[in-house]
Amino acid sequence: MELVDLNRYQLTGLLGSGADYEVRAAVDQETGGPVVIKRPVPQMISRRMHPPVETRTDRTLQVYAELGNAVPQICPILGYTERANHDAYFGESMGQEYRVLVSERAAGIPLVGDPRARILRVPIGLGQNLFCLFSLGYSEGAAPFPVQQQLLDAEERFFQAGYVLLDLGPQNIFFQPANGRIAIIDAGALLTGDNDRTPGGRAPQDIHDFYLETLKFYTTLQEPPAEVAGYRDPYGLRPVVNFEQELEEMARNLPGGDGADLTAARDAGRQVIDRVRRRAYTDFADFRQDLTDYLEAIRERNRNLPDLAQARQAWAEALQLLREEHWRKYIFDPETDLTGLTVFDALS
């Protein structure tokens, strides 16, 4: 990472805006490569509410300097500016100082797209549903559960370095369907031993809060949708308010019914949920094993669904929605990036 001059980068369009940051696409005029320009949300800047975001930015830079760009799943930060007034660059007149980050632009699509796109009826939940929750298709040679396993790989690297990386919801993850690779675009929500309390006096957080996020956003025992409409909307994106309540609700929502496959999956789910709720994992590898067992049990249950043929058809039709123009604003070409992605003939 290095200090950069923003005039090196030509803005090309708005990619999205979250709770803290606005993200714009740009082109590096020295290399011709695509980059991302990231700054606090303009409304926060104009109202002088951005200092907490600035603190998060500084902390992100500190951790990236230590290990961020060495973790393969993390989208690299290429540079940053001094804290300064950037009105001239953005064509504004807010009169405030802030830091801007320049990152490598992630390839693929976000697992959950910009919520504002829902106004235009964009199916922003396609990535999460197609490739995490109801992955009835695959790329040749891809390992099972690529999103979940790569998230675990990245988190383990941070954990070994003394950090817990949170806020890994699907809106912060890009996915390349053709090769199954992920890119984490925001690694700023970090805990260490001296900052493990959240505002408002909540209980201390630890690695189990990451485990909760993984279960909440990347697992479900719901059956794969039988209609394309079931793939359009994101799943489970309500913010985590209460650790205990989230996990109790998760356990209550495990589906009832008979059958050895469903029973095995439900038991696997209950085990991992209960151990997370009790903060009972003492080894990262134990959670990885329990989560993998749960995902395998879900896949086995899905393999034996009586209406699997209809579910496969719905999955294949939902996949074609990624050919809509909206997804081409990302580094994603459906004509090539969906090539070789095949619906399962049998979930084996």
N, C-alpha and C positions, 0 to 999 in steps of 0.2 A: 504494500500500500504506500501511496505517496500523496503529498499535497498536489492538487491539480487546479488548473484554471478552467472554470466552467465554459469559457468561450471556445474551448477546444471541442465542445460537444454541441451538435445541432439537434435541438428538440424536434421530434417527429410526431408525438401524439401522447395522449393520456392513456395509461394502461389500467389504472385503478387507484382507489383511495380507501384506506382502512381507518381504524380508530385513531392511529397516531401519525401515519405517514401517507403522503401522496407519492405516486410512482409514475414516472413518465419515461417513454421510450426516447432514445437519442442515438445519434451516430457519432462515433469518434472520428473527427475529421482528419486525424493523423494516420489512423490505421484503416478506416473505413468499416470497422466492426461495430455491431450493435451493442449498446450499453443501456443501463437503467439509471435514471437520475431520481434520487430519493431524498425527500425533505419532509419536515413536519407539515401536517395538513394546513393549507393556507388560512382557513378560518381560525385555527388555533394561533397562528402567527399574528394575524391582524388583531386578535383580541388579547394578545400578550399572554396566552395560556400555554405556550410551547416549552417553557423551561424544563418541565419533567421529561419531555421527549428529548430535549437536548442532553439531559443527563443519561438517558438510555442510549443515545447515539454515542456519547463518549465511552460509555461502558462497552458497547458493542465493538468499537474500534480497539479498545484495550484487549478484549478477549480474542478478537480476530488476529491481532498482532501476535498473540501467544499461540493460538492453535487453529483459529477458524478456517483459514485458507488451506490448512493441511488436512482437513476432514473432507473426503471426496464428495460427500453428499451436500455440503454447504456451498451455496453459490458465492463465488469469491467477490470480495470488495476490492475494487481496483484502485480507488483513490478517494480523497475527501478534501473539502475546502476548509479554509479558516472560518471561524464564526464571523460572519460579515453580512452586510446588507446586499442582497442579491436581486433587488427590484429591477435593475436594468436588464438582467439576464432573462427574468421571467415576464418582463413587461408589466410590472406592477408598481404600486406606490404605497407599500405597507410600512416602510420605514423601520423595519425590525432586523435584528441580526440573528442569524442561525447558521448551522452547519449543513452542508449538502454532501451526500454520499454518492459515489459513482460505482456501480456494481456491474459485473458481467451479467449479460442478459440470459436468463434461464431458458433452455430449450424445452419444448413441449407445451402442455396446457396446464393451467391450475386445476387441482383436483376440485376446487370450488371457485367459480368465477366471481367477478365483481358483483355484489348484490344489486347494484343499481341497474345492471343489465336485465334484471327480472322484469323491469318495466317494459322492456322490448320483447318480453316472452322468450328470452334466451334461456335454454335449459342449463343453468349454471352448475347443477349438481351432477352432470354427466360423469366427470372424471372420478369422483368419489364413489359413485354407485357402480359404474362399469368395472373399475379396476381395483377397488378395495372391498366393498361390501358384497357385491354380487358378481364376482369375477368368473363368469362362465365362458371366458375366452382366454387365449394365451398367445404369446409369441413363441416361435420355435426356439428351443434352448433356454427359455427364461426359467428362473428358479421360482418355486411356489411362493406366493404372498410377497411379491417384490417390494411393495410399498412398506408394509409392516416391518419386514426384515431390514430394509435399509434405514428406516427410522431408528430401529434398535441399534444398528451399527453406529450411526452418528451419535446417538445419545450415549452409547457406551464410551466412545472416545472422550466426550465431554465429562462424563462421570469419572472416568479414570484420572482426568486432569483436575478434579475437585469441583466441578460445576454440575448443575442440573439445568438442562435446557428445556424451557416450557413454551407454551403458545405454539405448539406444533400441529395446530388444526389444519384441515385440508386447504384452507385459503392461503396458507403459507407454503404449500408444497406444489411444485411443478412435476409433471410426469410425462415421460416420452413413451408412448405405447409401443413403438417399434422395438425398443431395446429394454424396456422395463426399468429405466433409470429414473431416479428422483433428484430434485434439486430443492433444498430448503432455502427460501429466499429471505428469511428473517431469523437471525439467531441472536436477538437482543434481549429476550426474556430469560434471564439467567439468575440462578440462585447459587449462593455459596454458604458456608457455615455462618457467616456474619450478616447475611441479609435474607434469612429464610422466613421472615414474617411479612405477610401482605398487609396493605393498608386496612384500617378499620378493626384491628385487633383480632383478625382471624388466626386460627391455629397455625403453628409453624408448618412450612411445606418441606417436602423432601422428594426423593426419587419416586415415591409412590404417586405423587401428583402427575408426573409424566406417565406412569402406568395407567392412571385413570384416563388421561387424554387419549392414550392408545386404544383403550377399550371403548371409550365413548365415541370416537370419530372413525375407528377403523375396524370395528367388529359389530356384527348383529346376527342374531339367530332368526330374524325375520326371513321368510321364504323369498327367493328372488321374484321380482315382479313378473306378473303374467302379461302385462301391458306396457307399452313404451312409456306411457305417462309416469309410471313408477320410477323412471330413471331421471326425471327432469329436475327435481328439487333436491337440495342438499339435506343431509341427515344429521340430526343431533347437534346443530350449531348453536343452540342456546348456551350462553356463557356458563362456565362452572361457577356456581354460587356457593354451594356447600358440599364439601368432599363426601361426608357420610350420606347425605341425602341422594347425591348422584348415584352412588354405588348401590344404595338400598333400592332406588327406583330401577336401576339396571337389573338387579336380581329379580325384582317383582315382574319385570317385563319379559323375562325369559318365557317363551311360549309353553303352554301346557300341551297335553296330548300324549299318545302312546307311540310305541315303536322303538326298537332298540337303537336306531341311529339317532333319533331325536333325544332319547334319554341320555345317551352317551355325550352328545353335544351339550345338553343342558347341564349335566354333571360337571363337565369340563369348564363350562362357563361359571357355574356357581363356585367352583374351587378357586379360580383365578380372581373372581370378583371379591370373594370373602378374604383372600389373603391380602389383596390390595386394601380393602376396607380396614383390616386390622393392622395395616402397615407392617406386615409380617415377613416380607421378603428381605433376607439378609444378603442375598447374592443376586447380581444382575442376571446371571445365567439361569437361575431358577425361574425368574419371570419369563425370560425368553422361551424356556422349555414349556412352561405352562401355557403361554400364549400360543405357541406353535401347535401344541396338542389341541387347544381349543379351535384354532383355525382349521386344522386337519379334520376334527370332528364335524365342524360345520360343512366342510367340503364333502365328507362322507354322507352327511344327511342330505345335502343337495343332490348328490349322485343318485340317490334312490327316491327322489320325489316322484309321485305318480304323474304329475303334469310337467315333467322336465322338458319335454319337447316344446311345449308352449313357452316355457321360460327361456329356453335357448333362442327361440324365434324372436321374442321380445328383446333379448339382449342384442342380438344381431341387428335388429331394426334401430335400437337406440344408438348403437355404434355409428350408424350412418348419419345421425344428427351432428356428429363432429365434422361433417363435410359442409356445414352451413358457414356462411361468410364470416360470422362473428369470430370463429376460432382462428382465422387466418391473420388476425392482428398479432398473434403470438408467433414464436419461431416454431411453426407447425404447418406442415403441408399434408393434408389428408391423403393426397394421391400417393405419397411415398410413405408417410408415417403410419398409415393404417395397413400398408401392404404386409402380408404375412401374418396379420393378426386374425386368428381363426377361432370361431365358436367351437366349443367342445362338442364332439360327437358323443363322448362319454366322459364324465368327470373323473379321469384317471390320472 
